[in-house]
């Protein structure tokens, strides 16, 4: 049997996925079933756009439930490694400054399952995180981004 992919994440990230799973199962699934029931009452299903739309939503909800269950089942909780707390690692927040005179930016490096750049959480698979992991405060790093190369200096690690 093939080994399933592990999903590194924080304890809070796993809890957030569990909450989303509960919502999908208890609320969204029931809403979609009700929409299908109402659409069926309109008669001929072959030309019923409400029915088609509800069935598409049902497929999305069921797919998301399956994905969430898989991610939760294969979650690997990030444990803080106190022995090497002065380097960038999964679960840590890194603040860096774009050189030569850019503003400071802070990101928490998390697993892909809980990445949300708008909340300051970037995936450990992202170009920025890949280049920063293992580095220390004061290091200057060249980061490959979709927009080109960027030179940054690490200011702090928490």
Secondary structure by P-SEA (a helix, b strand, c coil): ccccbbbbbcaaaaaaaaaaaaaaaccaaaaaaaaaaaaaacccccccaaaaaaaaaaaaaaaaaaaaaaaaaacccccccccccccccccbbbbbbcccbbbbbbbbbbccccccccccbbbcccaaaaaaccccccbbbbbbccccbbbbbbcccc
